């Protein structure tokens, strides 16, 4: 069975002390993770080492960076490379979050470059895709997301994409309190798997974890995660609250 993942995206929130306290409060919930379940904490860069140390010795819990640069190294003041992230024990990197695409003009091509560098340094990308409201209203979300996937991922080999993690996050549902229905999430995530199968075959497509993101909370996680093509969630706001995120972890299949 492919991995079921509850990934917390803290974004630019929490002090180090508050983040450490939050992780402490979640240790009980993470202790219950089964072999094919994971909890991932995408924390601000400066906290990666601290949170990694807090999770030391615990099974199935990982840290993620929220971004990395699309160059290997060099004179790029203020940027953080995959090699730097690897050197401090980072496990995953969130690539192409809609906030990065929107505020930092990250194109599908740039994201392909970031993914290549992550893979070169043995970091696991969590590739985000998803449509804006006007695209959903025009009912063109499937072709829009298909294009994002083709332009950023289809250069990868079958070996590189096996066991990959994708997060489908409709922009109209992120931080808005407006969640996609479980049927909407299932429909497009099943379509994403068909797109992946068209290039890599069904077996590889079935190995790829596809998370849903967009106003996931304790009250809706179980219903959304119960869908056959939803393999957990990428969670923003609700991941900042211990009781909420603990319940979300416990909602994994
Ligand atoms: C996100 O940041 O990826 C996200 C889905 O945020 P929220 O859960 O707050 O909608």
Boltz pocket constraint, residues with backbone or C-beta under 6 A from the ligand:
constraints:
  - pocket:
      binder: B
      contacts: [[A, 9], [A, 169], [A, 173], [A, 174], [A, 175], [A, 176], [A, 177], [A, 213], [A, 214], [A, 215], [A, 216], [A, 234], [A, 235], [A, 236], [A, 237], [A, 238]]
      max_distance: 6.0
